C-alpha cells in the first residue's frame, strides 16, 4: 500500500516570527555589524554564560564560558581541534549516534573507536568508558546526550579526574537540560528542529576559559591578534543568527512550559503501550512541571516489532516517523572501513532494529498524540 501524505509531521520547528525578530534586526541595521563577533553575538554569549539553563543540580554558572558557533558540528570539530590531540589518536564514542560525532573526530585526523550503549539510557556511560580505557589507549571520550537525555556529568567529571582523559560531550539536543560540569566540555546544536532552534547554530560550553578562547580563535580561521596561529575554520555565528537566538531566548520560558504541558498529557498515553519502551532518564511523572523533569528532544521508543515494519504501517496512516541512527555508525559505509568496536554492540544492534522516532514538537495537538498512540497499538 503506498504511503499517505504525512498528516501528522514528525518534527515542526518553532522559531520566532518576523514581528519578534524585528527589534533585533533593527539593531543590526543600526550597528551595520553583520558578523565577526558583533554586538548581538557578544550579548548572546554573555547572557548564556551568566544564565545557563539547566534542570540538573549543578555547579553555579560562575566561570562558565560559552562560544556561539554556526552549527553544532562546528562546535564539535573546533573543540576537538582546540584540544590538539596527536594525529591518529583514538576517540571513544558510541556507535548509536548521529554521524557528526564521528565525522568531527575524523576531520580532525583522529580515529573513532565505537562502543555499545547502555540498555536503558542508550548512552555511553562512564563505567563502560573506564573499562575500555583500561584495555587500550584512548585520547578522548565523546559521550552523547542521546535524544536530549542529559549525561551523568558528575560521573564524567570524575572520569576525567581519575584517568586524565579529556571528555567532550555531544549534547546536540540537550540545551536547557544539560548541566555543564567542572572538567567536561560540551557541544550543543541550535538546529531548527531542536527544542531551542534558531535555524542553524551551535554552542561550545566549558569552564576551561583557555580552551574556549582557542575554540573562538579557531572559529575565525585561527586568527589571533592579526596572525594565524593555528589552522582553523570558519565557524562564526552571524549577527542574524544571533538575533534569532536572542528572540528565541525571550520565548524560551513559554516554549519549555508548552513542552512540559504536552508531556504531561502524552506520557500517560504512551504508558498504555505494553509493547514499547521509553528511553530511561526522562520524566516518567505526569505531574512534572516546567521546572522539573527532563523531556526528550526527539521521542524515540524501543518497539517489540521491527521498526521498519512499524514505520511503513504508520506512514500508510499518514503518520511520519523515523529510524534514527540506523544503521549505527560502525555499519555506515563512511565509517565501516577500518571501524573498531571496543565491545560487542549488543544494545546498539537492538536499538538499530527496534527504535523508532515518533512525532514530538510544540505544534502537536492532543488529538494527534492520541492518533499516534492508537496507530501504534494497532500495528505493534
C-alpha positions as CSV (number, residue, x, y, z in Angstrom):
1,X,0.0,0.0,0.0
2,X,1.5,3.4,-0.9
3,X,2.3,5.7,2.0
4,X,-0.1,8.5,2.6
5,X,1.0,12.1,2.7
6,X,2.0,12.8,6.3
7,X,-0.9,14.2,8.2
8,X,1.0,14.2,11.4
9,X,4.5,15.5,11.0
10,X,7.5,14.1,12.8
11,X,9.2,17.5,13.5
12,X,7.9,21.0,13.2
13,X,10.3,23.9,14.0
14,X,9.0,26.6,16.4
15,X,11.1,29.7,15.8
16,X,10.4,33.4,16.4
17,X,8.2,35.1,13.8
18,X,9.0,38.2,11.9
19,X,7.4,40.5,14.5
20,X,9.5,39.1,17.3
21,X,12.7,39.4,15.2
22,X,12.2,43.0,14.1
23,X,13.7,44.8,17.1
24,X,16.8,42.7,16.8
25,X,17.1,43.2,13.1
26,X,16.7,46.9,13.6
27,X,19.7,46.8,16.0
28,X,21.7,45.1,13.3
29,X,20.7,47.9,10.9
30,X,21.8,50.5,13.4
31,X,25.2,48.9,14.0
32,X,25.9,47.7,10.5
33,X,27.9,44.9,12.0
34,X,26.9,41.6,10.5
35,X,29.4,39.0,11.6
36,X,32.9,38.6,13.1
37,X,31.8,38.9,16.8
38,X,29.2,41.6,16.5
39,X,27.3,43.1,19.5
40,X,24.4,40.7,19.3
41,X,26.7,37.7,19.4
42,X,28.6,39.2,22.3
43,X,25.3,39.7,24.1
44,X,24.1,36.2,23.4
45,X,27.4,34.6,24.7
46,X,27.4,36.9,27.8
47,X,23.7,36.1,28.6
48,X,24.2,32.3,28.3
49,X,27.4,32.4,30.3
50,X,25.5,34.1,33.1
51,X,22.2,32.4,32.9
52,X,22.9,28.9,31.6
53,X,19.6,27.0,31.5
54,X,19.6,23.6,33.2
55,X,17.2,21.5,35.2
56,X,20.1,19.5,36.8
57,X,21.5,20.1,40.2
58,X,24.8,21.6,39.0
59,X,27.6,24.0,40.0
60,X,26.8,27.7,39.7
61,X,27.4,29.3,36.3
62,X,30.4,31.3,37.7
63,X,33.3,30.5,35.4
64,X,31.2,29.2,32.5
65,X,32.4,30.1,29.0
66,X,30.1,29.9,26.1
67,X,31.1,30.3,22.4
68,X,28.4,30.7,19.8
69,X,29.1,29.0,16.5
70,X,27.4,28.4,13.2
71,X,26.5,24.7,13.9
72,X,26.7,22.0,16.5
73,X,29.0,20.2,14.2
74,X,31.4,23.2,14.2
75,X,31.3,23.2,18.0
76,X,32.4,19.5,18.0
77,X,35.1,19.9,15.3
78,X,36.6,23.1,16.7
79,X,36.6,21.8,20.3
80,X,38.5,18.7,19.1
81,X,41.0,20.8,17.2
82,X,41.4,23.0,20.2
83,X,42.4,20.0,22.3
84,X,45.3,19.5,20.0
85,X,45.4,15.7,20.2
86,X,48.1,13.6,18.4
87,X,47.2,12.7,14.8
88,X,45.6,9.3,14.6
89,X,44.7,9.2,18.2
90,X,41.8,7.0,19.3
91,X,38.5,8.7,20.2
92,X,36.0,6.6,22.1
93,X,32.3,7.3,21.2
94,X,29.0,5.4,21.0
95,X,28.1,3.8,17.7
96,X,24.5,4.8,18.3
97,X,24.7,8.4,17.4
98,X,24.4,10.9,14.6
99,X,27.3,10.8,12.0
100,X,28.6,14.3,13.1
101,X,30.0,12.8,16.2
102,X,32.4,10.5,14.3
103,X,33.0,12.8,11.3
104,X,34.1,15.6,13.6
105,X,36.8,13.4,15.0
106,X,37.9,12.1,11.6
107,X,38.1,15.6,10.1
108,X,40.5,16.4,12.9
109,X,42.6,13.5,11.9
110,X,41.6,11.2,14.8
111,X,40.3,7.6,14.7
112,X,36.9,6.7,16.1
113,X,36.6,3.7,18.4
114,X,32.9,2.7,18.7
115,X,31.3,1.4,21.9
116,X,28.0,-0.1,22.8
117,X,25.4,2.0,24.7
118,X,23.6,1.1,28.0
119,X,20.4,-0.8,27.8
120,X,18.1,1.8,29.4
121,X,19.6,5.2,28.8
122,X,21.0,4.4,25.3
123,X,24.3,6.2,26.2
124,X,28.0,5.5,26.6
125,X,28.3,5.5,30.4
126,X,31.4,6.4,32.5
127,X,31.9,2.9,33.9
128,X,31.9,1.4,30.4
129,X,34.5,4.0,29.2
130,X,36.7,3.2,32.2
131,X,36.7,-0.5,31.3
132,X,37.6,0.3,27.7
133,X,40.3,2.8,28.6
134,X,41.9,0.2,30.9
135,X,42.3,-2.1,27.9
136,X,43.5,0.3,25.2
137,X,44.9,3.8,24.8
138,X,42.1,6.4,24.4
139,X,43.0,10.1,23.8
140,X,39.4,11.5,24.0
141,X,36.0,10.3,25.0
142,X,32.9,11.7,23.3
143,X,29.7,10.6,25.1
144,X,26.4,11.6,23.6
145,X,23.3,13.0,25.4
146,X,21.1,10.7,23.3
147,X,17.9,12.4,22.1
148,X,18.4,15.2,24.7
149,X,18.8,12.9,27.7
150,X,21.4,14.6,29.9
151,X,24.6,12.6,30.6
152,X,25.9,11.8,34.1
153,X,28.0,15.0,34.3
154,X,29.3,14.2,37.8
155,X,30.3,10.7,36.7
156,X,32.2,12.1,33.6
157,X,33.9,14.8,35.7
158,X,35.1,12.0,38.0
159,X,36.3,10.1,34.9
160,X,38.4,13.0,33.8
161,X,39.9,13.4,37.3
162,X,40.7,9.8,37.6
163,X,42.0,9.0,34.1
164,X,43.3,12.3,32.8
165,X,41.5,11.6,29.5
166,X,39.5,14.7,28.3
167,X,35.8,14.3,27.7
168,X,33.8,16.3,25.0
169,X,30.1,15.6,25.2
170,X,27.9,15.8,22.1
171,X,24.9,17.3,23.8
172,X,23.3,18.3,20.5
173,X,19.7,18.1,21.6
174,X,20.1,18.7,25.4
175,X,20.2,22.5,25.6
176,X,18.1,23.7,28.5
177,X,18.5,20.4,30.4
178,X,22.2,19.5,30.4
179,X,24.4,21.0,33.1
180,X,28.0,21.9,32.3
181,X,30.4,20.1,34.6
182,X,33.7,21.3,36.1
183,X,36.0,19.1,34.0
184,X,34.0,18.2,30.9
185,X,33.3,20.2,27.7
186,X,30.1,20.3,25.8
187,X,28.8,20.9,22.2
188,X,25.2,21.8,21.6
189,X,23.1,22.2,18.4
190,X,20.6,25.0,17.8
191,X,19.3,23.5,14.6
192,X,15.8,24.4,13.6
193,X,14.3,21.1,14.8
194,X,15.9,21.3,18.3
195,X,13.8,22.5,21.3
196,X,15.9,25.7,21.2
197,X,16.1,26.1,17.5
198,X,17.4,29.2,15.6
199,X,17.7,27.7,12.1
200,X,21.4,26.8,12.2
201,X,23.8,27.3,15.1
202,X,25.7,25.7,17.8
203,X,27.4,26.3,21.2
204,X,30.6,25.3,22.9
205,X,30.4,25.4,26.7
206,X,33.2,24.8,29.1
207,X,34.6,26.0,32.4
208,X,38.1,26.0,30.8
209,X,38.5,29.6,29.7
210,X,41.7,29.0,27.8
211,X,40.1,26.2,25.8
212,X,37.1,28.3,25.0
213,X,39.3,31.1,23.7
214,X,41.1,28.5,21.4
215,X,37.8,27.5,20.1
216,X,36.9,31.1,19.4
217,X,40.2,31.7,17.6
218,X,39.9,28.5,15.5
219,X,36.3,29.6,14.5
220,X,37.8,32.6,12.9
221,X,40.4,30.8,10.7
222,X,42.9,30.7,13.6
223,X,43.5,34.4,13.7
224,X,44.9,35.7,17.0
225,X,45.8,39.4,17.1
226,X,46.0,39.6,13.4
227,X,48.1,36.5,12.9
228,X,47.1,32.9,12.1
229,X,48.5,30.9,15.0
230,X,46.7,27.7,14.1
231,X,44.9,26.2,11.2
232,X,41.2,26.8,11.9
233,X,37.9,27.1,10.0
234,X,35.0,29.5,9.5
235,X,32.7,28.6,12.4
236,X,31.4,32.1,13.2
237,X,27.8,32.8,14.0
238,X,26.4,35.7,12.1
239,X,24.6,38.6,13.7
240,X,21.4,37.5,12.0
241,X,21.6,34.1,13.6
242,X,22.4,35.7,17.0
243,X,19.3,37.9,16.5
244,X,17.1,34.8,16.1
245,X,18.8,33.2,19.2
246,X,18.1,36.3,21.4
247,X,14.5,36.5,20.2
248,X,14.2,32.7,20.9
249,X,15.6,33.2,24.4
250,X,12.8,35.6,25.2
251,X,10.3,32.8,24.1
252,X,12.2,30.1,25.9
253,X,10.2,30.0,29.2
254,X,7.0,29.7,27.3
255,X,8.4,27.1,24.9
256,X,9.7,25.0,27.8
257,X,6.4,25.3,29.6
258,X,4.5,24.3,26.5
259,X,6.6,21.1,26.0
260,X,6.1,20.1,29.7
261,X,2.4,20.6,29.4
262,X,2.3,18.4,26.3
263,X,4.4,15.8,28.0
264,X,2.0,15.6,31.0
265,X,-0.7,14.6,28.5
266,X,1.3,12.5,26.1
267,X,3.1,10.4,28.8
268,X,0.0,8.6,30.1
269,X,-1.0,7.7,26.6
270,X,2.4,6.3,25.8
271,X,2.3,4.4,29.1
272,X,-0.6,2.3,27.8
273,X,1.6,0.7,25.1
274,X,2.8,-2.6,26.6
275,X,5.0,-3.4,23.6
276,X,7.1,-0.2,23.7
277,X,9.8,1.1,26.0
278,X,10.7,4.7,26.5
279,X,14.3,5.7,26.9
280,X,15.3,6.0,30.6
281,X,16.3,9.3,32.0
282,X,13.3,11.3,31.0
283,X,10.4,12.4,33.2
284,X,8.0,9.5,34.0
285,X,5.7,11.6,36.1
286,X,2.7,13.3,34.5
287,X,2.8,15.7,37.5
288,X,6.1,17.2,36.4
289,X,6.1,20.9,35.7
290,X,8.3,23.1,33.6
291,X,10.9,23.3,36.3
292,X,11.4,19.6,36.9
293,X,11.9,16.6,34.8
294,X,13.8,16.0,31.5
295,X,12.0,15.8,28.2
296,X,13.2,14.1,25.0
297,X,14.3,16.4,22.2
298,X,13.3,13.5,19.9
299,X,10.7,11.0,21.1
300,X,12.0,7.5,20.3
301,X,10.5,4.2,21.5
302,X,12.1,0.8,21.5
303,X,9.4,-1.5,20.0
304,X,8.8,-5.2,20.1
305,X,8.3,-5.4,16.3
306,X,11.0,-4.4,13.8
307,X,10.9,-0.6,13.5
308,X,11.0,-0.7,9.7
309,X,7.6,-2.6,9.6
310,X,6.0,-0.2,12.1
311,X,7.4,2.9,10.2
312,X,5.7,1.7,7.0
313,X,2.5,0.9,8.7
314,X,2.4,4.4,10.3
315,X,3.2,6.0,7.0
316,X,0.2,4.3,5.4
317,X,-1.9,6.1,8.1
318,X,-0.4,9.5,7.4
319,X,1.9,9.5,10.5
320,X,5.5,10.4,9.9
321,X,8.2,8.5,11.8
322,X,12.0,8.0,11.5
323,X,14.5,5.3,12.3
324,X,17.2,7.5,13.9
325,X,20.8,6.2,14.0
326,X,20.1,3.3,11.7
327,X,22.3,1.7,10.8
328,X,24.6,2.6,13.7
329,X,27.9,4.2,12.8
330,X,30.1,1.1,12.8
331,X,27.9,-0.2,10.0
332,X,27.7,3.0,7.9
333,X,29.8,2.9,4.7
334,X,31.8,6.0,5.6
335,X,32.9,4.6,8.9
336,X,32.8,0.9,8.5
337,X,36.1,0.6,6.6
338,X,38.6,0.1,9.4
339,X,36.0,0.8,12.1
340,X,37.0,-0.5,15.5
341,X,34.4,-1.8,18.1
342,X,35.6,-1.6,21.6
343,X,33.0,-4.1,22.8
344,X,30.1,-6.1,21.5
345,X,27.3,-3.8,20.1
346,X,24.5,-5.8,21.6
347,X,22.3,-3.0,22.8
348,X,23.2,-0.9,19.8
349,X,22.1,-3.5,17.4
350,X,18.8,-4.0,19.2
351,X,18.1,-0.3,19.1
352,X,19.0,-0.1,15.4
353,X,16.4,-2.7,14.6
354,X,13.7,-1.7,17.0
355,X,13.9,2.0,17.8
356,X,11.5,4.4,16.1
357,X,11.2,8.1,16.3
358,X,7.6,9.5,16.6
359,X,6.0,12.9,16.2
360,X,7.0,15.2,19.0
361,X,7.0,19.0,18.7
362,X,5.2,22.1,20.1
363,X,2.6,22.1,17.3
364,X,1.4,18.6,18.2
365,X,-2.2,18.5,19.3
366,X,-3.8,16.2,21.9
367,X,-5.9,14.6,19.1
368,X,-2.7,13.9,17.1
369,X,-1.0,12.4,20.1
370,X,-4.0,10.1,20.6
371,X,-3.9,9.1,16.9
372,X,-0.2,8.2,17.1
373,X,-0.7,6.0,20.2
374,X,-3.8,4.3,18.8
375,X,-2.0,3.7,15.5
376,X,0.9,2.2,17.4
377,X,-1.4,0.0,19.3
378,X,-2.9,-1.4,16.1
379,X,0.3,-2.0,14.2
380,X,2.6,-3.2,17.0
